[in-house]
Amino acid sequence: MSEKQPASVRVRVQKFGTFLSSMIMPNIGALIAWGLITALFIPKGLVPKYFPSLTGFSEYVATMVGPMVTYLLPILIAYTGGKLIYEHRGGVVGATATMGVIMGTSAEIFIGEEGGSPMFLGAMIMGPLAAWCMKKLDGIWDGKIKPGFEMLVNNFSAGIFAGIAAIASMFLLTPVMKAISAGAGAAVEWLVNTGLLPLTALLIEPAKVLFLNNAINHGIITPLGTQQSLEMGKSILYLLEANPGPGLGILLAYMFFGRGAAKASAPGAALIHFFGGIHEIYFPYVLMKPQLIAAAIAGGMAGTFTFLTLDVGLTSASAPGSIIAITAVAAPGDLFKVYAGVLAATLVSFLVATLILRFSKKGEDDIEAAAQKMQDMKGKKSSVAGAFATSAADPNKEIRSIVFACDAGMGSSAMGASVLRNKIKDAGYGDKVTVTNSAINALQDKYDLLVSHQDLADRAATPTPSAIHVAVDNFMGSPRYDEIVEMIRKQQEGTTAAPAEAAPVAAPAAAAATEAPAGEQVLTADTIVLGASAADRAAAIDQAGDLLVSTGKVDASYVAAMHEREASVSTFMGNGLAIPHGTNEAKDAIHSSAMSFIRFDEPIDWNGKPVNFVIGIAGAGGTHLELLQKIAKTFSNKASVAQLEEAKTAQEILDIFGKVNS
């Protein structure tokens, strides 16, 4: 019982912090707008300092500063909190009720009396509380209102209760909030004056890794930082949790001294953390070696000490904690001093983390297990945890649907899907497993297994977190296909008897829907060239594209899209074949499906792979897929490839492919 209690408390604090964050984060844009206006136009701002001739203008604009922080921001927060509890009705009631606590202190802000502060905390309490009370009141007479009087009762009940709640908050909540604000402000002032503010890292850095940072950041730091920024034009408090230095130092240490997958993934994680501001990305690295929390704390203390020494701050909250966002809201004249604090935090964290990694127990760091542990602690699915998952297949997941994904979904993926579909069919499981293909931007999380080119694996994995992910280096002859078939065989033999000789089965629905309209010819003799030559890959793509354009079915702009597609990931398929095609965005340049076939006498260097056959594709509505399936089957058979090499006429090529001119 005692072992479960801490986890229960932690989860409750996490949920509370998430709720606070849900009130603040949607309104960060307004906070930043207020911070920028403050930094530019208050008497100590950039405009009065560097453009004294615009003093009158800046004074006029600066009149927005007080009302924005006094009324606009708290009301936005209160509305958001109320809406979270009881939708729009709760938001309106919560915002109205919060006016009482706002007016209880607003006069003090303007006349300069002690104790006045923006009512962020009051808004975060009164907004949700009033909405919750309104919801309970509505429940009392729900279903009891006579027809035709619903709108009258709903409007007046909300108005009457909101007015009562506003008066109550003015007289009851205001004194409480004054006491809380005064006490918290005094504590922060004491920490600043005594030089002990860096010690807050002892609380903040472990809290971040435990996902308790939202409760601290949005419940305490942001309201107090806003009050300090209002008084001084900036606040150091905004930098306590947002500083990316501690996490960056740990990731850099893994880049140089980590092992296994953790070392390999650290560079990408560092970029996401530092520039994207997603601090969650470094949490698994700390959870993998919990002693690294010492590096985060040391880095946080070093950064805060530097900020304190240099007397720097931000004009508003930085969200996310990206160096880009921090740069945007740094106080005038403080930018490079802020960078110095971030650098100090990074260096100290790096040095401490390096010592820990160098002297820790040898062995490969299991970053995937740590990411899963982080997700379990968070209590919900984490996109960051998914970024560390490997593509190793889970043998316990039964495979019923497979999707091949590529950039456009018209060429590479269709060929790969055809090859694997034939292998599965030959193994006798064609009626139990469907194999389709898709463009990456059209993927949905509904497949059991996803196959993609290794250069596109990260993009394809993002929208399909539930699928097993398999990456291949070419779509025609990857050994991973045999592994997939074997996996299916083991699963099927575990549930049913081994299949007898495979009976003919109907094509999957997706494939059946791709038959071309009667009379339409996808590949013709006019678009087949034998004995060609090209200096390089680009020239070969030009030739294949020009043949497509010559049919009148494809606009000339499509050729440029073929080069663009090739630049993102190679269209080399294996067995001497490349199938260049345009990007997904270029489908508007295709009027109807067309193909071109070129055989080169001398192999072309296709990104380090020899290519003798180039098939240009422009697919519209799937009318080209039946031919692609036959091409895939042809190129997976060495005897058929030899026939293509020996063919003397275009008609022989069409005969080999089965004369697909539906």
N, C-alpha and C positions, 0 to 999 in steps of 0.2 A: 504493500500500500504506500509506504513511504517513498518507494522508487518511482511511482507513477505521479506523485503529487507535483514535483518540480516541472515535469513535462506539461501537466495540466495547466499550471500557472503560466508557463512560458507561452503555451498556445493561446491562452486568454489574452495575455499582453500583446501577442502578435496580432490577434484579431482586433484588439482595441487600437493598436497602432495603424493597422490597415484601414480602419474606419476613419481615423483622424486624417490619414493620408488621402482618403477618398474625398474629404472635404476640402483639403488644401490644393492637391495636385490639379484639379480641373481649373483652378483659379490662379495658377502660377503665372499665366500670361498677364493678368491684371497686376499681380505683384511686381512683375518685371517692368511693366509700363510705368507704374508708380515709382519704382527705383530709378528708371532712366530719367523721368521728369525731375525727380529730386536731385539727381547727380548733375543735371544740366542747368537747372534754373533757380535753385535756391540761392541765397546770397553768397554762399561759399562754392557754388557750382561752377562748371566750366564756362558757361556763357558770360556771367558777370565778371569772371576773372580774366578771360582772354578777349572779350568783346564788350568793353565798358560802354560803348555807344548804344548797345542793345539793352541797357539796364532796365529801362522802362518796359520793354517787351518781356524780358525775363521775369520781372516782378509780377507782371500781369499773368503770365503762364503759371508762375509759382503759386498763385492763389488756388490752384487745383490740388496741391500737395496735401494740405490739411483735410479738406473734405473727402478726398479719395481714401486716405488711410483711416479716417474717422468713420465715414459712412459707407462708401462703396465697397471696400474690401471686406469688412465684417458682415455686411448684408449679403454679399455674394457667398461667403463661407456659410452663413446661417441658412441661406436658401438651399445651397448644395446639401448641407447636412439634413435639412428637413425633407428634401426630395428623396434622399437615400432611405428615409424611414417611411414616408407616405406620399411618394411621387410629387406631382406638381402642387397638389393641395397642401401637403406637408411643407413644401418649400415656401409657399406664400405665407402660411401661418407662422412658420419658424422665423422667416425674415422680418415679419411685422413685429413679432414678440421680442425680437432682439433689439428693436429700436429703443426699448425701455432701458436696457443696460448700456446701450451706446450713449443715450442722452444723459445717463447718470454720471458719465465721466467726460463727455465731449467738451463741456464748458471749461473744464480744467485744462484741457489741451490748449485751447485758444488763449486763456488768460494766464497760462504759465504756472498754475498752482502745482504743488507737489502731489504726486500720486496719480495724475492723469496718464492714461495709456490707451492705445488702440485696443478695442475690445475683441481681439481675435479669440482669446480664451472664452470670453462670454458668449461669442457667436457660436463657438464649437459646442458649448453646453446648451444654450437656449434654443438654437435652431432645431437640433434633433429632439430635445425634450418636449418642446411645444408641439412638434409634429406627432410625436408618440402619444401625447395626451389627446390631441385632436382625433387621432385614429381610434383611440379607446372610446371617446365620446361618440363618434359616428357609429361605433359598434352597438351602442346602447339602443339607438332608435333605427338601426338598420332593418328594413323590411316593414317598419311600422308607420311609415309616412303615407298618407293618402295620395293616390295617383293625381298628378297635376301640381302637387305642392313640393316635389322633390327639389327643384332648383331654388325655390324660395327658402326652404329649410336649410339646404346645404350652404347657400351663400350667407344667410344671416347667422347661422351657427358658427361658420368659420370667422366671420367678421367680429361677432361678439366675443368669441373665445380669444381671438388674436388680440383684441383690445385689452381684455382682462389680463392676458399673459404679458403684454407689453408693460402695463402698469405694475404688475407683480415683479417683473424683472427689474424695473427701475428702483423699487424700494427694497426688494429682498435679495436679488442677485448682485446688484451693484456693490454693496458693502463687502460681500464675500470676494468678489473679483478684485476689488481694491486691495484687500488684504493679501490675496494670493500674488497679485502682480508686484506689490510692494515687497513681499518676502522674497520672491524669486529674484526681483531686481536687485535687492540688497545682497543676496547670495552671490549673484554674478559680479556685482561691483566689488564685493570682498575678494573674490577669486582674482579679479583683474588687478586690484590694488596690491594684493599680497604676492602677485606673480605666480599664483597657484593654478591659473586657468589651464595650463598644460596637463594637469592631473585629470582633467575631464576625459582624457583619452583612455584612462583606466576603465571608465564606464562605457564610453561611446564605441570604441573599437570592438570589444567582445559583443556588445549589443548588436552591432551591425551583422556580425557573423551568425548570431542567433535570431536574426530577423526581428529584433526589437527596436531597430533604429527609427522606424516610423513613429513609434510612440514618443521617443525622445525628441526627434527632429521636429515633427509637426505639432506635438503637444507642448513642447517647452521652448526649443531653440527658435523656431520661426516667430512665435509671438513676442518673445523677449528681444530677438534681433530686430524686429520691426520697430519696437519701442525705442531701442537704442539708436536705430538708423534715423528715426524721426527727430531725436534729440541732437545727434552728432553728425548726421548725413551719411553714416556708414556704420557697419557693425561687424566686429570680428566673429561674433557668434555664428554667422552664416557659414563660416569656413570650418567650423569644428567637425561637422559630419561630412560636408561636401568635398573636403580635400582628397583628391585622388592619389596623393603621394604614397601613403602607407600601403595601399593595395598594389600600386605600380611597382614599388620596391620588391615586394614578394614575387610578383610575376617575373620581374627581371632576374631575380635570383634563380627561379626555376629555369629560365631560358639558358643560363650559363651552367648551373650546377644541378639541375633536376635530372630525372631519369625517365626513360620510357615515354609513354603517351603524355605524361604531365609536361615534360620538357618540350615535346613536339607541339603541344597545343598552347603553350604559354605565350608565344609571340602574338598569335591572333587574339588571345584573351586580353593581352596588354593593350592592343589597339582599341578593342571594344570598350575596355575599362576607362582608358585615358581620354579618348576622343568621343566615345559614345556616352560615357557617364554611367554605364551599367555596372555598378560596383558589385552586384551579385555574382559577376563572372569570376571573381577571385575567391569567393567563399569556399568552393570545394577544395582549393589548394591549401587553405588553412585547415579545413576539417580533415584533410588527408594527413596532415602533421599538426596536431593541435598546438604544439609548442610554438608554432609560427605566430600565434596570437601575440607573443612577446614582441615580434618584429613589427606587427601592426600598431601595438601600443607605443613602442619606442618611436616609430615614425610619426604617429599622431602627436605625441608630446613634442617632438623636435619641430614639426611644422607649426604647432600652436605657439611654441616658445618664440619662433622666428616671427610669426605674425604679431605677437604681443610686443616683441622688442622693436619691430619696425613700425608699430602703430598703424596697421592696415585693416581694411575691412571691405565688405561688399555693400552695395547700396540696396540690394534686395536678395531674396533667397535664390540660390542657384539650383535649378532642377532641370535636368538631371545633374549629377555631380561631375560634369564634363569640363575639361580645361577650356573648351569653347564657351560654354555657358558662364563659367567663372570669369573669363576675359570680358564677356559682354556686360557684366554687372559690377566689375571692379570699380572701387571709388576713384574719383579723379586723382591722378598722381600716384596711385597705389599699385598699378598693374604689375610693374617689374618687381616690386616688393612682394606682391602676392606670389609671383612666379618663384621668388627666392624661398618662400615658405614651402611651396609645393616641392621644390627641388630638395630642400633640407629633409623633408619628410621621406622623400623617395630614397635619398642616399642612406639615411639612418636605417630605414626599413630594409633596404637591400643588404647592408652590411650585416645586420643581425640575422636576417633570413639566410644569408650565405653561410654564416657560421653554423646555423642549425642544420642546413642541408648537407654541408661538408662533413659534419661529425655525427650525423644521424645514421641509423642502421641502413646498411646497403640493401639494395633490392629495387625492383621497378615500382614506381609510384602508381597506385591504382586510382587514377583520377576519375574513372567512370563510377567506381564504388563510392567515392567521396561525393560525387555529384548526386548520386541517388540518395545518399545520406542527407545531403543538403535539402533535397526535395522532400524527403520524409519529415525533416524538421520544419520546413516551411508549411507543411500541411496541405499543399496543393501542387498541381503540375507546374513545373518550372521550365520555361523555354531555355533558360541557361543550362539546366541539367541536361536537357535534350541535346545541347550542342556538344556534350562530351560523350554521348553514347556512340559506341562503335557500330559498324555495320555487320558484326557477326550475327548470324541467324540464330534465333531461338528455336531449338528443335521441338519445344513443347507447343509452339504456336502452329495450329493446323492451317495449311495453305490451301485456300479455295480460290483466291483471286490474285492475279499478278498483273502489275502494270509496268510498262517500260516508259520512261520519261526522258524527253530531250527538250531542247529549247523551243522548237516549233511544233514537234509532235507529228511531223509529216514524213520524215525520212529515216533517220537513224533508229528511232524508237520503233518504227513500224517494221524495219528489217529485223531488229533484235527480237521483237515480239514474235515474228514469224518463225525465226530459227528455234526459239525456245518452245513455241507452241508445237512445232513438228516433233521436237525431242520428247515432249510430254505425251503427245499423241502416240508416238512410236513405243513409249513405255507402257501404254495401255491406260493412261489416266486422262485422256483428252475430254472425257465426259464429266470429270470431277473437278477439273481446274480450268478456269478461264484466264486467258492471257490477252491483254489489250495494250494499247499505247496511248500516250497523252502528252500534250505540251505541259511544261512545268507549271506555267501560270494557271492551268486549268485543273491541277491536281486537287483531289479531295481526300480527306483522311478516312478512306473506306476500303483500302486494300490490305491484304495480308502480307504481301511482299512487293517491294519496289526495286526495279533495276534501273540504274542510270550510269552514264559515263562517269568515270572517276573525277573528271574536271567539273562535273555538274552535281556531284553527290551532295554537297552542302545545301545547295539551292533546292534540290528535290526532296531532301529530308525534312526541311522546315515545315511544309504543309502536310506531311504525312508522318507524324510522330508515332502513330500506333503500328506502323508497318515495319517488317524486317527490311533492312536496307542492304542492298548488294551493289557494289560498284565494280564496273568492268572497264578494261582499257580499250576494248573494241567490241562491237555488237555482233560480229559475225561468228567468231571462233573462240569465245571466252571459255576457259575451263570451268568458270563458275556455273555455267549452265548445267553441266553434268552434276555438280554439287547440289544444285537446286532440285534436279530430277531425283537424285538419290535421297534427298531429304523428303520429297513427296512420297517416294517409294516406301521409306521406313514408316512414315505416318500412316499410309494407307494399309500397309501390312499389319500395322498394330491395331487396326480397327476392322478391317475386312480381309477376306481371303485374297491371296495373290491373284491378280487378274489373269484371265485366260487370254488367248490371242485377241488383240484389240479389234473390236468391230468398228466399222465405219461410223463416225459420229458427225452430227451436223456442225457446221462452223459456228463459232460464237456469234452472238447477236451483233456484236460490234463489227465483226468482219462481214457478216451477211449484209449489213446495211451499206457497204461500201461499193457495191457493184455499180459499174458505170452505166449511164443511160444508153439505150440502144443506139448504135450507130456512132458513138463517140470513140475515137481512137486515141489512146493515151500515148503509145509508142508507135511511130510509123517509120517506114524506110527512109523518109526524108530527114529524120532526126537521128539516124545511125551513121556514124563515121568510123571507118576502119583504116588502120595504117596511119594514124595521125601522129603529130609530134608537137611538143610544147617545151619551152625553156624551163618552166617552173610551175608550181602549183597554181599561182595566180593566173597564168596564161591558160592553163587547162580549165580553170573555172570560167574564164571568159568564153572559151570555146563552147563549153557545155551550156552556158547561159545564153549565148547568141543563138544556139540551135533552138532553145525554148522560145526565145523572142520571135524567131523566124516563123513559128507556127501561127502567130497572131493571137495566141491564147494568153500570152504573158507580156506585160509592159516592160520596156527597157530598164526601168528603175529596179526591177527585180534582180538584175545581175549584181548591182551594188549591194543589195541585201544578202546575196549569196556570199560575197566577200566578208560582209559584216558577221555573218553566222560563222564562217570559217575562223575568223579572228577570235571568237569567244571559245570555241572548242572544235577540235579537229573532226571532220566527217569521215575519216579513215575507218573502214569497216572490217578490215582483215581480208586475207586471201587476195591481195592485190586490188581491192575494190575501194573506191571512195564515192560517196553520193552527196555532193554539194547541193545545198538548197538554201532558200532564204530564211529570214527570221520570221517569228510568229507575227510581228507587226507588218510584214510585207505581204500578207495574204490578200490585201486589197488590190495588189498589182496582178493577181491571178484571175483570169476570167473563166477558165476551165482547166482541168488537169492536163499536164503535158510532161513528157519525159524525153531525155536525149541520152544516147549511148555512144561513147567514144572509146575505141581501143587504141592504145599508143604502142608503137613499135618498141620504144625504149622506155623503161620504167621512169616515172617521175618521183622525185623526192617529195613525199607528202608528210612534212613535219617529221622527217627521220624514217619514214616507212615507204617502201617501194610500191608504186601504184601503176598498174597497166590498164585498168578499166575505170572510167569515170562515168557515172550515171547522174545526169542532172535531173532534179525533181521540182515540179511546181504542182502541188496538190491542192485541189479545191473540192470540198465536200466529200473527201475520202475516195473519189473515183479512181485514184491511182493505187490504192492499197492492195487490190487483188493482184496486180502485176508485181508489186513489191514483194508480196509473199512468194510468188514464183521465182523472182530474182533471188531472194534470200535462199530458197531451197536449192536453186541452181548453184550459187556460189558456196554453199556448204558441201557440195559434192565435187570432189577433185576431177572426176571424169567429165562432168558437165563443164567445169572451168576449162579443161583441156579442149573441149569441143568449141568453146567460145574463142579460144586462142587460134584454132585452126580454121574457123569460119572464113569464107572468102567473100560472101555477099551479105547485104543487109537482111535479105529474106531468110538466110540461114540463122541469123541471130534471132529473128522473130520466131522461127520454127523451134529453136531451142527453148525460148521463153514461153512457148505454148500458144503463139499467135493470139495474145490477149488484145483483141480489138472489139470488145463487146459493143 
